[in-house]
């Protein structure tokens, strides 16, 4: 399985807060309790959205007939030789990103 690098909550928090000592809002300037609260809130928020995204992807996934040259993996074939694949777009569009606020 490919190892995918995704930014951690702390890395994102450091990007969100300006790296400007004059602003007083540098992530590293917060006390550990505040840092941990921010990180925990971000992680729980992401878990909620990923869970909902996966549920919706499962509920909205569609099988479609495989067309020639389609590079998707065949999941089902009938005795007539028709092959069906999981429709990539039905997964990628299953969760409305506008739900993340």
VEXSESE-512617 format. One record per residue: residue number from 1; residue in one letter; x, y, z of N, C-alpha, C, CB in turn. Coordinates in Angstrom, 3 decimals, decimal comma. Atoms other than C-alpha are relative to their C-alpha. Last residue first. Glycine has a CB too. Layout:
NUM|A|X|Y|Z|X|Y|Z|X|Y|Z|X|Y|Z;
...
***
This chain:
101|X|0,064|-1,451|-0,308|-17,372|24,888|7,438|0,858|0,362|1,172|-1,426|0,430|0,280;
100|X|-1,104|-0,302|-0,919|-17,087|21,513|5,721|0,052|1,507|0,186|1,373|-0,552|-0,540;
99|X|0,391|0,385|-1,357|-20,487|20,699|4,229|1,081|0,320|1,024|-0,324|-1,481|0,047;
98|X|0,583|-1,188|-0,656|-19,514|22,689|1,134|-0,510|-0,320|1,390|-1,140|0,570|-0,840;
97|X|-1,035|-0,666|-0,785|-17,305|19,693|0,286|-0,500|1,290|0,647|1,198|0,300|-0,876;
96|X|-0,060|-1,407|0,363|-20,431|17,830|-0,829|0,998|0,723|0,904|-1,401|0,652|0,099;
95|X|0,028|-0,871|-1,167|-19,739|14,138|-0,376|0,193|1,440|-0,439|1,083|-0,408|1,022;
94|X|0,985|0,461|-0,975|-20,577|11,595|-3,079|-0,160|0,950|1,185|0,385|-1,366|0,501;
93|X|1,008|-1,043|-0,196|-18,807|13,463|-5,882|-1,039|-0,349|1,053|-0,690|0,282|-1,295;
92|X|-0,640|-1,301|-0,187|-15,585|11,437|-5,873|-0,995|1,126|0,266|0,823|0,339|-1,212;
91|X|-0,722|-0,052|-1,279|-17,452|8,165|-5,298|0,546|1,405|0,245|1,155|-1,034|0,018;
90|X|1,015|0,167|-1,046|-20,070|8,526|-8,038|0,639|0,002|1,387|-0,786|-1,307|-0,216;
89|X|0,632|-1,282|-0,307|-17,329|9,961|-10,237|-1,071|-0,121|1,075|-0,604|0,588|-1,251;
88|X|-0,917|-0,868|-0,745|-15,302|6,744|-10,034|-0,673|1,307|0,405|1,248|0,296|-0,834;
87|X|-0,135|-1,297|0,643|-18,217|4,565|-11,187|0,817|0,946|0,881|-1,386|0,601|-0,297;
86|X|0,491|-1,009|-0,918|-17,604|1,088|-9,765|0,278|1,357|-0,627|0,667|-0,130|1,412;
85|X|-1,004|-0,582|-0,885|-17,080|-1,135|-12,732|-0,688|0,967|0,953|1,118|0,720|-0,813;
84|X|0,423|-1,190|-0,725|-19,305|-3,446|-14,734|1,106|0,441|0,950|-1,310|-0,263|0,773;
83|X|-0,782|-0,246|-1,214|-18,385|-5,958|-17,401|-0,463|1,305|0,636|1,528|0,050|-0,316;
82|X|-0,020|-1,404|-0,372|-20,861|-7,293|-19,976|0,756|0,156|1,314|-1,438|0,565|0,117;
81|X|-1,294|-0,606|0,289|-19,845|-10,765|-21,189|0,061|1,493|0,315|0,339|-0,215|-1,437;
80|X|0,071|-0,514|1,373|-23,403|-12,116|-21,456|1,318|0,677|-0,388|-1,179|0,998|-0,147;
79|X|-0,259|1,105|0,921|-22,802|-14,280|-18,363|-0,108|0,409|-1,462|-0,955|-1,129|0,276;
78|X|1,118|0,943|0,114|-22,496|-11,134|-16,259|0,319|-1,065|-1,039|-1,308|0,738|-0,373;
77|X|0,292|0,295|1,400|-19,358|-9,384|-15,100|-1,160|-0,985|-0,042|1,259|-0,576|-0,739;
76|X|1,039|0,979|0,238|-18,683|-7,688|-11,805|-0,163|-0,197|-1,503|-1,333|0,437|0,651;
75|X|0,504|0,568|-1,244|-15,978|-5,602|-10,167|-1,006|-1,112|-0,234|-0,626|1,077|0,839;
74|X|1,288|0,667|0,178|-13,873|-4,722|-13,198|-0,418|-0,645|1,318|0,072|-1,063|-1,135;
73|X|-0,005|1,428|-0,287|-11,074|-2,354|-12,234|-1,409|-0,562|-0,154|0,542|-0,272|1,420;
72|X|0,458|0,370|-1,329|-11,067|1,054|-13,885|-0,027|-1,518|0,145|-1,391|0,592|0,275;
71|X|-1,098|0,538|-0,788|-8,906|1,757|-16,924|-0,430|-0,425|1,394|1,098|1,013|0,100;
70|X|0,196|-0,448|-1,377|-11,829|2,170|-19,333|1,063|-0,663|0,863|-1,444|-0,340|0,518;
69|X|-1,050|-0,938|-0,365|-10,454|1,601|-22,841|-0,136|0,538|1,419|0,009|1,138|-0,963;
68|X|-1,325|0,350|0,510|-13,669|-0,008|-24,009|0,997|1,085|0,394|-0,028|-0,185|-1,543;
67|X|-0,170|-0,320|1,411|-16,594|0,902|-21,776|1,413|-0,380|-0,432|-0,275|1,506|-0,267;
66|X|-1,355|-0,373|0,368|-17,457|-0,776|-18,499|0,081|0,245|-1,499|1,000|-1,088|0,426;
65|X|-0,586|0,918|0,964|-21,145|-0,761|-17,685|1,366|0,514|-0,420|-0,918|-0,176|-1,226;
64|X|0,326|-0,376|1,370|-21,881|1,244|-14,581|0,672|-0,996|-0,935|0,451|1,466|-0,314;
63|X|-0,658|0,836|0,990|-22,054|0,372|-10,910|-0,410|0,494|-1,376|-0,359|-1,506|0,193;
62|X|0,799|0,598|1,064|-22,978|3,200|-8,593|0,861|-0,895|-0,863|-0,666|1,080|-0,854;
61|X|-0,809|0,667|1,025|-21,661|4,457|-5,273|-0,905|-0,699|-0,993|0,981|-1,011|0,635;
60|X|0,219|-0,591|1,315|-24,112|6,755|-3,465|0,810|-0,645|-1,118|0,316|1,448|0,054;
59|X|1,418|-0,082|0,347|-24,562|4,899|-0,167|-0,232|0,455|-1,439|-0,703|0,941|0,945;
58|X|0,569|1,346|0,036|-20,919|3,843|0,130|-1,448|0,041|-0,484|0,079|-0,658|1,391;
57|X|-0,612|0,670|1,150|-19,628|7,290|-0,784|-0,568|-1,404|-0,150|1,537|-0,055|0,150;
56|X|0,672|-0,475|1,203|-22,124|8,823|1,635|0,585|-0,637|-1,251|0,096|1,514|-0,095;
55|X|1,379|0,496|0,006|-20,903|6,679|4,507|-0,708|0,403|-1,284|-0,772|0,531|1,220;
54|X|-0,048|1,417|0,331|-17,274|7,392|3,597|-1,401|-0,610|-0,026|0,880|-0,746|0,999;
53|X|-0,369|0,132|1,417|-17,887|11,139|3,510|0,008|-1,462|-0,423|1,381|0,632|-0,262;
52|X|1,185|-0,311|0,796|-19,729|11,009|6,847|0,295|-0,148|-1,493|-0,493|1,424|0,307;
51|X|0,997|1,033|-0,254|-16,816|9,245|8,522|-1,240|0,223|-0,852|-0,375|-0,029|1,480;
50|X|-0,453|1,187|0,732|-14,313|11,594|6,874|-1,011|-1,135|0,174|1,407|-0,446|0,489;
49|X|0,220|-0,190|1,434|-16,319|14,606|8,053|0,454|-1,210|-0,815|0,732|1,245|-0,478;
48|X|1,434|-0,075|0,279|-16,596|13,473|11,657|-0,263|0,096|-1,493|-0,623|1,195|0,717;
47|X|0,552|1,351|-0,140|-12,944|12,422|11,753|-1,490|-0,022|-0,310|0,246|-0,534|1,414;
46|X|-0,362|0,772|1,195|-11,857|15,828|10,392|-0,584|-1,411|0,058|1,532|-0,070|-0,150;
45|X|0,730|-0,578|1,121|-13,745|17,699|13,115|0,261|-0,803|-1,273|0,399|1,476|-0,203;
44|X|1,376|0,476|-0,152|-12,338|15,382|15,781|-0,876|0,502|-1,144|-0,580|0,452|1,351;
43|X|0,023|1,440|0,273|-8,808|16,018|14,505|-1,421|-0,544|0,093|0,920|-0,750|0,978;
42|X|-0,206|0,206|1,435|-9,239|19,788|14,321|-0,117|-1,477|-0,361|1,372|0,540|-0,429;
41|X|1,207|-0,468|0,688|-10,718|19,945|17,836|0,113|-0,237|-1,506|-0,241|1,498|0,288;
40|X|1,066|0,978|-0,252|-7,892|17,798|19,229|-1,276|0,399|-0,735|-0,276|-0,127|1,517;
39|X|-0,282|1,229|0,746|-5,221|19,971|17,561|-1,125|-1,021|0,171|1,334|-0,608|0,458;
38|X|0,133|-0,301|1,435|-6,747|23,223|18,833|0,194|-1,264|-0,824|1,021|1,081|-0,433;
37|X|1,419|-0,213|0,262|-7,197|21,829|22,359|-0,236|0,242|-1,494|-0,530|1,190|0,829;
36|X|0,656|1,310|-0,007|-3,646|20,458|22,390|-1,487|0,118|-0,289|0,211|-0,691|1,340;
35|X|-0,444|0,757|1,176|-2,197|23,811|21,342|-0,736|-1,334|-0,084|1,528|-0,236|0,047;
34|X|0,664|-0,606|1,156|-4,278|25,644|23,968|0,367|-0,750|-1,279|0,380|1,491|-0,127;
33|X|1,424|0,303|-0,130|-3,148|23,287|26,731|-0,769|0,527|-1,203|-0,565|0,599|1,297;
32|X|0,260|1,380|0,439|0,458|23,461|25,513|-1,470|-0,378|0,085|0,812|-0,968|0,829;
31|X|-0,412|0,991|-1,006|0,603|27,253|25,781|-0,429|-1,386|-0,466|-0,616|0,325|1,403;
30|X|1,090|0,430|-0,878|0,330|29,262|22,578|0,538|-0,973|1,050|-1,144|-0,660|-0,822;
29|X|0,034|-0,879|-1,172|3,481|30,913|21,162|-1,133|-0,369|0,961|-0,150|1,453|-0,441;
28|X|-1,019|0,393|-0,973|4,165|27,976|18,821|0,010|0,889|1,243|1,361|0,029|-0,650;
27|X|0,403|1,248|-0,644|0,873|28,609|17,045|0,989|-0,389|1,090|-0,117|-1,125|-1,032;
26|X|-0,789|1,119|0,487|1,850|32,197|16,344|-0,405|-1,259|0,763|1,521|0,281|0,154;
25|X|0,796|1,201|0,241|-1,012|34,500|17,204|0,797|-1,131|-0,622|-1,159|0,330|-0,883;
24|X|0,243|0,693|-1,256|0,825|37,414|18,827|-0,773|-1,297|-0,157|-0,731|0,896|0,928;
23|X|1,426|0,312|-0,114|0,440|39,474|15,648|-0,331|-0,656|1,333|-0,432|-0,909|-1,141;
22|X|0,771|-1,194|-0,354|3,875|41,074|16,021|-1,476|-0,305|0,210|0,152|1,053|-1,076;
21|X|-0,054|-0,206|-1,449|5,666|37,696|16,096|-0,844|1,199|0,430|1,447|0,195|0,451;
20|X|-0,356|-1,396|-0,232|4,554|36,977|12,537|-0,076|0,276|1,494|-0,934|0,964|-0,794;
19|X|-1,349|0,164|-0,556|4,386|33,398|11,344|0,583|1,377|0,268|0,923|-0,816|-0,966;
18|X|-1,117|-0,668|0,679|0,678|33,798|10,819|1,323|-0,199|0,735|-0,287|1,489|-0,138;
17|X|-0,386|-1,157|-0,796|-1,633|31,177|12,307|1,234|0,642|-0,619|0,267|-0,402|1,475;
16|X|1,143|-0,896|-0,157|-3,158|28,914|9,694|0,389|1,273|0,740|-1,129|-0,708|0,739;
15|X|0,200|-0,738|1,248|0,129|27,318|8,591|-1,116|1,032|0,136|-0,319|-0,965|-1,142;
14|X|-1,151|-0,890|0,164|1,077|26,330|12,149|-0,120|0,822|-1,283|1,305|-0,810|-0,014;
13|X|0,162|-1,116|-0,932|-2,424|24,948|12,643|1,148|0,999|-0,137|-0,082|-0,517|1,445;
12|X|1,009|-0,900|0,565|-2,025|22,830|9,496|-0,188|1,211|0,895|-1,340|-0,732|-0,191;
11|X|-0,591|-0,649|1,182|1,223|21,334|10,741|-0,981|0,988|-0,632|0,424|-1,058|-1,041;
10|X|-0,975|-0,995|-0,457|-0,345|20,685|14,157|0,634|0,744|-1,182|1,095|-0,678|0,844;
9|X|0,743|-1,153|-0,526|-3,381|18,972|12,632|0,959|1,094|0,447|-0,905|-0,425|1,175;
8|X|0,613|0,214|-1,309|-1,046|16,718|10,660|-0,759|1,254|0,411|1,070|-0,366|1,063;
7|X|-0,407|-0,899|-1,075|-0,402|17,144|6,938|-0,737|-0,344|1,295|-0,264|1,467|-0,394;
6|X|1,032|-1,007|-0,213|-1,062|14,111|4,802|0,433|0,838|1,184|-1,412|-0,648|0,239;
5|X|-0,314|-0,994|-1,021|1,782|11,994|3,435|-1,106|1,047|0,024|1,385|0,662|-0,265;
4|X|0,403|-1,344|0,403|0,507|8,957|1,543|0,269|0,958|1,151|-1,501|0,039|-0,416;
3|X|-0,014|-0,863|-1,176|2,334|5,650|1,991|-0,272|1,432|-0,449|1,363|-0,101|0,763;
2|X|-0,779|-1,217|0,132|1,308|3,425|-0,922|-0,118|0,848|1,263|-0,454|0,797|-1,227;
1|X|0,837|-1,179|0,000|0,000|0,000|0,000|0,883|1,245|0,000|-0,953|-0,003|1,214;
***
